Amino acid sequence: MTAPALLWFRNDLRLADNPALAAVADRPILPVFVLDDAAAGPWAHGGAQRWWLHHSLARLGADLAALGAPLVCLRGDAATIIPALAEAIGAAETHVARRYEPWGRRQDEVVAMALAALGRRLVRHRGSLLHEPEAVKTGTGGYYQVYTPFARAVLAAGDPGPALPPPTRLQAAPGAPASDDLALLPRRDWADGFAGPWQPGEAGAARRLEHFIAGGLAFYAAQRDLPGVSGGTSGLSPHLRFGEVSPRQVWQAVAANGVQATVFLKEILWREFSYHLLFHRPEMPEHPLRPAFAAFPWAPDARLLRAWQQGRTGYPIVDAGMRQLWQTGWMHNRVRMIAASLLVKHLLQPWQAGAAWFWDCLVDGDLASNSASWQWVAGCGADAAPYFRVFNPILQGRTFDAAGDYVRRWVPELAGLPDALIHAPWEAPAALRRGYPAPVIGHAEGRARALAAYAEVTA
């Protein structure tokens, strides 16, 4: 009889193009997911991610059961649970997809040592990136700190190879324990609005990718910055975050469409670059990559942070985005940049506070992309927008939501304003504003304050 194996799912919740699964598909397996919040610490799944994870695990469990090997979901210390399971079923090997977050790498080391103490082995596979971080090097053997040459290097590396097919049948190893109740769903109805726009799971990811290629891809370059356009973006980010589709699957499907794919594939490469940075600079989620910004004169203010979180800043394009985030677990990427800029520049709130809110509210909360993007906006990242480049939220709104469709959807109290005033409602009569607040700070004042603060760290 072929020796059984333990298959440890983490951020690869799919059957297709799953190297860890492919490596053990011909032997008896015990598929397991372990919710180890203690190991993740502050980067345990945020509230919106937990909603997604609940539904994604349910779909993966059903798919695995249909093939003959049900998924076991457990809560607790992976360094204790995984070796105990391997011992219980007689698995010499535990197969798992690599993680690149600092806590995930530490977890791998601890679990590997615990297994080794029992004479067993942890086998790690690629799966969530096109290329492993160690494989993409500069001409001098270092790591890339600027996106454009990194992207060129990845493109020069050529085709990432074909995706692996899913198994057609699996054999369950005997001795599987009962699953725990992971209690992932929120205790109140905060996430009720998520179910409309999202379908977690591998099948949902495949439908989203197919729909994007059939419709949105051809118009992506022209529409990706327009938040009021339905289907202007792919909507694949949460599926990629949970590994319901691999970047290789997305790349192969999109690249086959020729020139229209180029702009979109650069977004995949930004995700790849973010992981590259996180791997080589593990402090990125908490600390600025540019040392000078450690002394930046932030002005933490709970009132201003709360106004931003609640979509009550008085800037319609920002408030529309923050309300979209709260109601759907997602925000349009252009609006993410505008909202983040207002927080760290006009309001001088630490970028870490904004990153933490996004982490808790985004269904696609991804430690690498979230951290790299916030540092980009704050001007303190490895390859960041200059801090002195301050987005004008009024002009940004008029440029990318000219007719106000996005604002009217998410800030309904302004729905009656004419297009000319929708992004400057303070110019309209109070009766038409229907209680919408005045800006928490004027644009000119906020910009001047941001530039003064920046001067302190560059003097």
C-alpha positions in Angstrom: 0.0 0.0 0.0 1.2 3.5 -0.9 2.2 5.5 2.2 -0.3 8.2 3.1 0.5 11.9 3.1 -0.8 15.0 4.9 -1.9 17.8 2.6 -1.9 21.1 4.5 -4.0 23.8 2.8 -3.3 27.5 3.7 -3.5 30.1 0.9 -4.0 27.7 -1.9 -7.7 26.9 -1.6 -8.1 25.2 -5.0 -7.7 21.9 -6.9 -6.3 23.1 -10.2 -2.7 24.2 -10.5 -2.0 23.2 -7.0 1.6 21.7 -6.9 1.2 20.4 -3.3 -2.0 18.5 -4.2 -0.5 17.3 -7.5 2.5 15.8 -5.6 0.3 13.6 -3.4 -2.8 13.0 -5.6 -1.7 9.4 -6.3 -1.6 8.3 -2.6 -4.0 8.3 0.3 -4.2 11.8 1.7 -5.7 13.7 4.6 -6.4 17.3 3.5 -6.3 19.7 6.4 -6.7 23.4 7.1 -5.5 24.9 10.4 -6.7 28.3 11.7 -3.7 29.4 13.7 -4.5 32.9 14.7 -1.8 33.0 17.4 1.0 32.3 14.8 -0.3 35.1 12.6 -0.5 37.5 15.5 -1.6 41.0 14.2 -1.9 39.6 10.7 -4.5 36.9 11.5 -7.4 37.1 9.0 -9.3 40.4 9.3 -13.0 40.4 9.7 -13.9 40.6 5.9 -11.3 37.9 5.1 -12.8 35.6 7.7 -16.2 35.9 6.0 -14.5 35.0 2.7 -12.5 32.2 4.3 -15.6 30.6 5.8 -17.3 30.3 2.4 -14.1 29.4 0.5 -13.4 26.5 2.9 -16.9 25.3 2.5 -16.5 25.1 -1.3 -13.1 23.5 -1.1 -14.5 21.0 1.4 -17.3 20.1 -0.9 -15.0 19.8 -3.9 -12.5 17.5 -2.1 -15.3 15.4 -0.7 -16.7 14.9 -4.2 -13.3 13.5 -5.2 -13.1 11.2 -2.2 -11.0 13.0 0.4 -12.9 15.3 2.7 -11.2 18.4 4.2 -10.6 18.6 7.9 -10.7 22.1 9.4 -9.0 22.5 12.8 -8.3 25.5 15.1 -5.1 25.9 17.2 -1.3 25.7 17.0 -0.2 24.3 13.7 3.1 23.3 15.1 1.3 20.9 17.4 -1.6 19.9 15.2 0.3 19.1 12.0 2.9 16.7 13.6 0.1 15.0 15.6 -1.9 14.4 12.5 1.1 13.2 10.5 1.8 10.7 13.4 -1.8 9.6 13.6 -2.1 8.6 9.9 1.4 7.5 9.5 2.4 10.2 7.0 6.1 10.5 6.4 5.5 13.7 4.5 3.4 16.8 4.9 3.0 18.8 1.7 2.2 22.5 1.8 2.4 25.6 -0.4 5.0 28.1 0.7 4.1 31.3 2.5 6.2 34.5 2.2 4.9 36.6 5.1 7.3 36.8 8.0 4.9 34.9 10.3 4.3 32.2 7.7 8.0 31.6 7.2 8.5 31.3 10.9 5.5 28.9 11.1 7.1 26.8 8.3 10.3 26.5 10.3 8.7 25.6 13.5 6.4 22.9 11.9 9.3 21.5 9.9 11.4 21.1 13.1 8.5 19.5 15.0 8.0 17.0 12.1 11.7 16.3 11.9 11.8 15.4 15.6 9.3 12.7 14.7 11.3 11.5 11.7 8.9 13.1 9.3 9.3 15.9 6.7 7.6 19.1 5.6 7.7 19.4 1.8 7.1 23.0 0.6 5.8 23.8 -2.9 5.5 27.0 -4.9 2.0 28.0 -5.8 1.0 31.6 -5.0 3.6 33.4 -7.2 4.7 33.3 -10.8 8.4 33.1 -9.6 9.9 32.5 -6.3 11.5 35.6 -4.6 14.9 34.0 -4.6 14.8 33.5 -8.4 14.3 37.1 -9.4 17.7 38.9 -9.0 19.4 42.0 -10.2 22.5 41.9 -12.3 24.6 42.1 -9.1 22.7 39.3 -7.4 20.5 41.5 -5.2 16.8 42.1 -5.0 14.9 44.7 -7.0 13.7 47.8 -5.1 12.0 49.5 -8.1 9.0 48.0 -9.8 9.8 48.8 -13.5 13.1 46.9 -13.7 11.6 44.1 -11.7 8.7 43.8 -14.1 11.1 43.8 -17.0 13.1 41.0 -15.4 10.0 38.8 -14.8 8.8 39.4 -18.4 12.3 38.5 -19.7 12.1 35.2 -17.7 9.4 34.1 -20.2 6.3 32.0 -19.9 5.6 30.8 -16.4 4.6 27.4 -17.7 1.3 25.6 -18.1 -1.1 25.2 -15.2 -1.5 21.8 -13.6 -4.9 20.1 -14.2 -7.0 19.2 -11.1 -7.2 15.6 -10.0 -10.2 13.5 -11.1 -10.2 11.2 -8.1 -8.6 11.2 -4.6 -8.2 8.5 -1.9 -8.7 9.5 1.7 -6.3 8.3 4.4 -8.0 6.6 7.3 -8.0 8.1 10.8 -9.2 11.7 10.0 -10.5 13.5 13.1 -13.7 15.5 13.2 -13.5 19.2 12.1 -13.7 22.1 14.5 -16.1 24.9 14.2 -13.8 27.7 13.1 -16.4 30.4 14.0 -15.3 32.6 11.1 -18.5 34.5 10.4 -19.2 37.9 12.1 -21.5 37.9 15.1 -23.6 40.6 13.6 -24.9 41.4 10.1 -22.0 43.6 9.1 -21.1 41.3 6.1 -24.6 40.8 4.8 -23.8 42.9 1.7 -20.8 40.8 0.7 -22.9 37.9 -0.7 -24.2 40.0 -3.6 -21.0 40.9 -5.4 -18.9 37.9 -4.4 -18.9 34.1 -4.9 -15.9 32.7 -2.9 -14.4 29.5 -4.0 -12.6 28.0 -7.0 -15.7 27.9 -9.2 -16.4 31.5 -8.4 -12.9 32.4 -9.4 -13.1 30.6 -12.6 -16.4 32.3 -13.5 -14.9 35.7 -12.6 -11.9 35.1 -14.8 -14.0 33.8 -17.7 -16.3 36.8 -17.5 -13.5 39.3 -17.4 -11.8 37.8 -20.4 -15.0 37.7 -22.4 -16.0 41.2 -21.5 -13.9 43.6 -19.4 -10.4 42.7 -20.6 -10.8 44.5 -24.0 -11.7 47.7 -22.2 -9.5 47.4 -19.2 -6.9 49.9 -20.2 -9.6 52.6 -20.8 -11.9 51.8 -17.9 -9.8 50.5 -15.0 -9.6 54.0 -13.4 -13.3 54.7 -13.6 -14.9 53.5 -10.4 -18.5 54.2 -11.7 -18.1 51.7 -14.6 -19.4 48.2 -13.8 -16.9 45.6 -14.8 -14.0 48.1 -15.3 -11.8 45.9 -13.2 -11.3 42.1 -13.0 -12.6 41.5 -9.4 -10.0 38.7 -9.1 -8.0 40.1 -6.2 -9.8 38.2 -3.4 -9.7 34.9 -5.4 -5.9 35.4 -5.8 -5.5 36.3 -2.2 -7.0 33.0 -1.0 -5.4 31.0 -3.8 -8.7 30.0 -5.4 -7.0 30.7 -8.7 -3.3 30.8 -9.2 -1.4 33.8 -10.8 -0.2 31.3 -13.4 -3.7 30.4 -14.4 -4.6 34.1 -14.6 -1.5 34.8 -16.6 -2.0 32.0 -19.1 -5.7 32.9 -19.6 -5.1 36.6 -20.0 -1.9 36.5 -22.0 -3.6 34.4 -24.7 -5.6 37.6 -25.6 -2.6 39.5 -26.9 -2.0 43.2 -26.7 -5.1 43.9 -24.7 -3.6 41.9 -21.8 -0.4 44.0 -21.2 -1.9 46.7 -18.9 -3.7 44.1 -16.8 -0.7 41.8 -16.5 1.3 44.7 -15.0 -1.1 44.6 -12.1 -0.3 40.9 -11.6 3.4 41.9 -11.7 2.7 44.6 -9.0 1.3 41.9 -6.8 4.4 39.8 -7.5 6.7 42.8 -6.8 4.9 43.4 -3.5 5.7 39.8 -2.4 9.3 40.2 -3.6 9.6 43.2 -1.3 8.0 41.5 1.6 10.2 38.5 1.3 13.4 40.6 1.3 12.1 43.3 3.7 10.0 41.5 6.3 9.6 44.7 8.3 7.5 46.2 5.6 4.0 45.8 7.2 5.0 47.8 10.3 8.0 50.0 9.4 8.8 52.4 6.6 11.3 51.1 4.1 12.8 54.6 3.8 14.6 55.2 7.1 14.0 59.0 7.1 10.2 58.4 7.4 10.7 56.8 10.9 10.8 60.4 12.2 7.9 61.7 10.1 5.7 64.1 12.2 2.4 62.2 12.0 -0.4 63.8 14.0 -2.6 60.9 15.2 -6.2 62.1 15.8 -8.9 59.6 16.6 -11.7 61.9 15.4 -10.1 62.4 11.9 -9.4 58.7 11.6 -13.0 57.8 12.5 -14.4 60.3 10.0 -12.2 58.7 7.3 -13.2 55.2 8.3 -16.9 56.1 8.3 -16.9 57.9 5.0 -17.6 61.3 6.6 -14.6 63.3 5.4 -16.6 65.7 3.3 -14.8 64.7 0.1 -17.4 62.6 -1.9 -15.0 60.4 -3.9 -13.2 59.4 -0.7 -16.4 58.9 1.3 -17.9 56.8 -1.6 -14.9 54.5 -1.5 -14.9 54.1 2.3 -18.6 53.3 2.2 -18.2 50.8 -0.6 -15.4 49.2 1.4 -17.7 48.8 4.5 -20.6 47.5 2.6 -18.9 45.2 0.1 -15.5 44.4 1.5 -13.8 45.9 -1.5 -12.9 49.3 -2.9 -12.0 50.3 -6.4 -8.2 50.6 -6.8 -8.1 54.2 -8.0 -10.3 55.2 -5.1 -8.0 53.3 -2.7 -5.2 55.6 -3.8 -7.2 58.7 -3.4 -8.6 57.7 0.0 -5.2 56.7 1.3 -3.6 59.9 0.1 -6.2 62.0 1.9 -5.5 60.1 5.2 -1.7 60.2 5.2 -1.3 63.7 3.6 -4.2 66.0 4.2 -5.0 64.4 7.6 -1.4 63.4 8.6 -2.6 60.1 10.0 0.0 57.3 10.1 -0.1 55.0 7.1 -0.1 52.0 9.5 -3.6 53.1 10.8 -5.0 53.1 7.3 -3.3 49.8 6.4 -4.8 48.2 9.6 -8.4 49.4 8.6 -8.0 48.1 5.1 -6.7 44.8 6.5 -9.8 44.3 8.6 -12.3 45.5 6.0 -11.0 44.1 2.7 -12.0 40.7 1.5 -8.8 40.8 -0.6 -6.6 41.9 2.3 -3.2 40.7 1.3 -0.3 41.5 3.5 2.2 42.1 0.7 0.0 44.2 -1.6 -1.6 46.1 1.3 1.7 47.1 2.9 3.5 47.9 -0.3 0.6 50.0 -1.6 0.2 52.0 1.6 4.0 52.7 1.7 3.7 53.7 -2.0 1.1 56.3 -1.2 2.8 57.5 1.9 6.1 58.0 0.0 8.1 55.8 2.3 8.3 52.5 0.3 11.1 51.1 -1.8 9.5 52.3 -5.0 7.1 55.0 -3.8 5.2 58.0 -5.2 7.0 61.1 -3.9 5.4 62.3 -0.7 5.1 65.9 -2.1 2.7 64.6 -4.8 -0.6 65.2 -3.1 -3.8 64.0 -4.7 -6.5 66.7 -5.0 -9.6 64.7 -4.1 -11.9 67.2 -5.9 -9.9 67.0 -9.2 -9.6 63.2 -8.8 -13.3 62.9 -8.5 -14.0 65.1 -11.5 -11.5 63.3 -13.6 -12.4 59.7 -12.8 -16.1 60.1 -11.9 -17.1 63.0 -14.1 -20.8 62.3 -14.1 -20.8 61.4 -10.4 -22.3 57.9 -10.9 -19.9 56.3 -8.3 -20.6 59.0 -5.7 -24.3 58.9 -6.2 -24.4 55.2 -5.6 -22.4 55.2 -2.4 -23.2 58.6 -1.0 -27.0 58.7 -1.7 -27.5 62.0 0.3 -25.7 63.7 -2.6 -27.7 62.0 -5.4 -29.7 65.2 -6.2 -26.7 67.4 -6.8 -25.9 68.4 -10.4 -22.7 67.0 -12.0 -21.0 70.3 -11.6 -21.3 70.2 -7.8 -21.2 66.5 -7.0 -17.5 66.6 -6.1 -17.7 70.0 -4.3 -21.0 69.8 -2.4 -20.1 72.6 -0.1 -20.8 74.9 -3.0 -24.4 73.7 -3.1 -27.3 75.0 -0.9 -27.4 73.1 2.5 -30.9 71.7 1.7 -29.4 69.8 -1.3 -26.6 68.3 0.8 -29.0 66.5 3.1 -26.7 66.5 6.1 -23.5 65.6 4.2 -20.6 67.1 6.2 -18.3 69.8 5.3 -14.7 68.8 4.5 -12.7 67.9 7.7 -9.9 70.0 6.2 -9.7 72.2 3.1 -7.6 70.9 0.3 -5.2 73.8 0.2 -4.7 73.7 4.0 -4.3 69.9 3.9 -1.7 70.1 1.1 0.3 72.8 2.8 0.3 70.9 6.1 1.5 67.8 4.3 4.3 69.6 2.5 5.4 71.2 5.8 5.6 67.8 7.5 7.5 66.4 4.6 10.0 69.3 4.8 10.8 68.2 8.4 12.1 64.8 7.3 14.0 66.1 4.2 15.7 69.1 5.8 
